[in-house]
Amino acid sequence: RTLSDSTILNLDIEGKLNSMLGVPAAALCNAEWMTGVRILRTWTELRHVEMAGNGFRSFPRPIFFARCLQTLDLSCNRIPSLPRAIHRLERLSELRLGHNLLESLPEEIGTLSQLSKLILENNRLSSLPSGIFRLSSLQFLNLRCNKIRTLAPGIGALRELRNLQLSGNGLCYLPEDLGTLKKLENLLVARNELKSLPLCLARLGENHRLRILGLSFNPNLPSHFSQGGLPSASGRAALQTLRRIASASREVSKHLERLPKALRSGILLRAWERGGGCGNIDALS
């Protein structure tokens, strides 16, 4: 259902809206409804909430009444921080916080054991809390266009991770424990300051799990890709595989750019949905 005037609130809920809220739908057509806590206390059965582009300057705390919430979209607002009480949304499987003003994340985010998709692109994050590495169900992590200069060791604990997007930060190196991400299929690290790639990453390519590698616009990245001297014979073979993956990724991007925009977006959307990603042409660069 969509309730809107100049500010849009999308609620995808189960059951009949009027019977759940006990008020006419027209009464909720303004962002000021967020102050109506007594109304929100009746929303305990909400499963999906979309509040993108409402201009919120703080996290809408009444959301915490929705204890059954599975997906929450607060993209394109002006939210500067995430409350520590986020741990209350223990059934959350998808959290979209892209295009906000987040500078940090609370450690409590690591308690969301069912979270499989976390989107944090276009914020002001410079580091990640250690708690984020406790997200044992996480499959998709989008950190594009932040201010992350160093990716702390620990990301290798995200054993279910399939799609990792780090483009548009200031990364110089990638941690060795990326090599423990045996299910990683898509790694996007374009538009960084990478000086080398760890050999453990090459081994992921050798195992044929890694499908898409975005390395474009890393001007400091040498052609041999490796760090710490010349690799062994098996390492060189793995690096060759990694180069082929990177080359194929660039070729896909090149051909897609020649297509009309509408058609290109449709192709990418379908491809990324199958791969657990997002339909965005920049994701391939």
N, C-alpha and C positions, 0 to 999 in steps of 0.2 A: 504494500500500500504506500501511496505517496501523499503526504500532507504538506502543502506548500503555499507560500505567497512570495515575498521577496527573498525569504530564507527558506531553504528546502530541507525537510526532514524526511528521510526514507526509513520506514519501519517495515521489515519483512517478518511478520509475526504469525503465529498459529492462532486460529480461532477468530471470532468476530471482534473487531476493534471496539465498537461501541459497548458491547457487553463486558469487555475486559476492563475498559477505562471507566465506564459509567458516566461519561460526559460526551457531548457532541464532538464529532471530529473537527468541526470548524473552530472549536475552542483551542486547538493545538497548532494553529497555523502561524504562530509567531515564536521565535527562538526564546522568548521570555517564559515559555511553558516550563523551562528547566527549573524554575524556582518552585514549581508546584510539586513539592516532595510528596505530599499526600496522594497525589495522582500516581506518581511513579511507584509507590509502595504496592500498587495493585499489579505491577508489571513483572511479577516474579517468574512468569513462564516465558518471557521473551527469549527467543533463540538467536535472532539476527537483528542487528541495529546498524543503520547507515546514517551518519551525520556529517558527511563530507561537505566542505565549503560553506559552513555556517558562520565563520568568523569567530569561533569560540576562542577566548583568550586564556582559558584554563580548562583543565579536564573536567567534563560534566560529572561530578561526583554522584549524583542520583543514579547513574548507571549501575552503581554497585548493588542496587536493590535487585537487579536482574541476575540472580545467582545461577540461572540456567543458561546464560549467554554463551553462544558458541562462536559467533563472528561479530566483530566490532570494527567499524570503519569510521575513523575520525580524521581522514586525510584532508589536506588543504584547509586547515584552520590556522590558528596562531598560538597553539598550545606550547608553553615553554618547558613544561616538566610533566612527568608521569608520577602520580601519587604512589606511595609505598603500599597503599591499600589495594593495588592491582592484584595482589595475591588472592583477593576474595573471588575473583572471576576464575575459579579453578577449573571450569569446564571449557574455557576459551580455547578454540582450535585455530582461529585466524584473527590476527590483530594488524590493522592497517593504520599507520601513523605517519605516512609519508607527507612531505610538504608542510611541515610545522616548524617550530622554533626550538625543538628539543636540543639541549646541550649535554644532557646526561640521562642515564637510565638508573632506576633503583635496583638494588640487589634482589629485591623481592620478585622481579620479573622471572627469576630462575625457578620459582615455585609453580609456574604454569606448566604442569607436566603433560598436558594434552595439546599444547601449542605446536602446530605443525607448520604454520606460515606466519612470518613476521616481516612486515614491510616498514622500513625506516628511512627510505630514500629522501633526499633533499631536506635534511635537518642540519644541525650544527654540532653533531656528535664528534668529539675528538678521541674518545676511548670507549671501551665496552666494559661493563661490570663483569666480574668473574661469574656472577650468577647466570649470565646468559649461556654459559657453557654447560649448565645443568639442564638445559631444555632437551631432554632425551628423545622427544618425539619430533623435533624440528627437522623439516625437510627443505624448507625454502627460507632463505635469509637474504633480504635486499637491504644493503647499506650504501647504495650508490649516492654520490654527491653529498658527502659529509666532509669532515675535516680529520679523518682518521689517518695518522701518520705511521702508526705501528699497530700491527695486529698481534695481540698478546698470545703467547702459547696457551693452549687450552681449547682452541677451536677443534682440535682433533677428537675431543670428547663428544662432539655432535655426530654420533655414528650413523644417524639416519639422514644426514644432510645430503641432498641431491642437487640443489641449486644454490650457488653462492655468488652474490653480485656485490662487487667492491669497486666498480668503476667510479672515476671522478673523485678520488681521495688523494692523499699525498704519499701513498705507500712506496717505500724504497725496497723492502724485502717482504717475503712471505715466510711464515714459520714452517719449520720442518714437519710439524705434526699434521699439516694438511695431508700428508701421505697416508694417514690412518683413516681418511674419509673414503672408505672402500666403495661407498654408494654414490660418490660425487660424479655427476654427469655434466653439469654446466658450471664453468668458472669464468666469471667476467671481471677482469682487472684492467680494463682499458683506462686511458687518461690518468695514469699514475706516474710515479717517478721510479719505477722498478729498475734495478741495476742488474738483477739476475733472478733466476728461478731455482728453487730447491730441487735436487734430483729426485726427491721422494714424489714430487709432482709428476715428473717424467714417468715414473713407474706406474702411476695411475693410468697414464696414456697407454703404456705397454700392456696393461691388463684389459684394455679396450672398454673400460667403463666410462672414461671421460669422453664426451661427445663434442662439446662446444667449449672452446677456449678463446676468450676475447682479450687480445694483447695490444690492440691498436693504440697509437699515441703514447707509447712509453719510450721517449727519445733516448733514454740512457741504457736501454736493454740491448746487450750485445747479441750478435747473431748466434753465438754458441749457447746462450741461455743459462749456462750452469754457473754455480758459485763454488769457490774452493778448489780451483784447478781443473785439470782434465779428468773426465769421468772414466770409469772402467769400460771394457768392451760392451758389457750388457747395458751400462749406463748410456753409452753412446747410441745404442740401438733404441733405447727408451726415449732419448732426446730426439732422435729422428722421428719417432712416432709422434712425439709432442709437436714437433714442427709441422707435420702433416695435418694434425688436428687444427693448429692455429691457422695454417694456410687455407684449409677447407672452410673454416669459420669466416675468414676474410672474403673468400670467393662467394659464399652464400650472401654475405652482406652486400658485396659489389653488384651481384645480379639483382638482388631485391631492390636496390636503389634505382634501377632502370625502369622498374614497374610503376604504373600510376599509383599515387599515394593510397587511394581507397583499397585497391587490390592488394597492395603490399601490406597494409595494416591487417587485412583479413587473413592473409597467409601467415603472418607472424603470430596473430592472436591464436589461430588454430594450432600452430606449431608449439608455441609456448604453453598453451593449455595442456597439450599432450605431455610436455616435458616438465610440467609443474612450474612454469615460468610466467612471464608477463608479456603481453603483446606490445612491444615497444622496439622500434627500429634501432634506437640507441643501444639497446641491450646487446646487440651483436657486434658493436664496435668497441 
